[in-house]
């Protein structure tokens, strides 16, 4: 497993993966099979209450994954689902298939808040169009944003393939239980049915996603002070500033709260937390750790 050198570099790598760049990021294995593993990258903060991760198919024994098929999952083609509407998505008027890398969504809708397959439809052989159910409207982050409960499709890469494939990007709130049921395939290898689940929680203020709200999150904020994020922007308002410090201080060493904590107005409290910020000026090199808290079940058939 590769080592993440600095928080800022780790987040950059994760963001690159979201946009289809081939660079692998530190990840947790959620399924282990004969010829394939499935990994979930470390979570990327995209707002105060939402996190995104990349779903990665990894070949073993020389297999190069190139086929995703939710219609042969053995579970009625469920694909990537939640039991409730907790997959964050965006859409526009009328029917629009799930956004892929070659789709420019009108209205400058940020791709970071949209769950979608990381595929270019011009480079696919498609037997079932990548699709998502219509979300429930929730314009907190964008007028065209909302929640749904599935990503489905059946397609194969027709261009160059490698030992790993960034299949999809998924955005969810804390406490989401995701189910994965689909088939993976590779040329010269038997197809494999993936059936696994992932229960995720994260702590508000935990910008580096190590499971704790502590000095390392202050360090991340200080290293990106005044920037637009997402690195250091723990409250997801588009700028790294004193309100991020406030959220960290309010949830210091806390467990995941059920709702978004109230952020105090700037004042004496904010000035006090700036004192903490002042003593931390450098990024800290640390090894990768498992940052997705998960309840995982796997079954290889």
Secondary structure, DSSP 8 states (H G I E B T S, - for coil): ------HHHHHHHHHHHHTT------EEEEEE-SSEEEEEE--EE-SSSEEEEEEEEEE-TT----EEEGGGSSSSS-EEEESSS-EEEE--SS------TT---TTT--GGG--EE---GGGEEEEEEEEE---EE-TTS-TTEEEESEEEEEEEE-S---SEEEEEEEEEETT-EEEEEEEEEETTEEEEEEEEEEE----TT-TT-SS--SHHHHHHHHHTTTS--STT-TT-SSS-SHHHHHHHHHTTT----SS------SSHHHHHHHHHHHT--S---------S-----EEE-
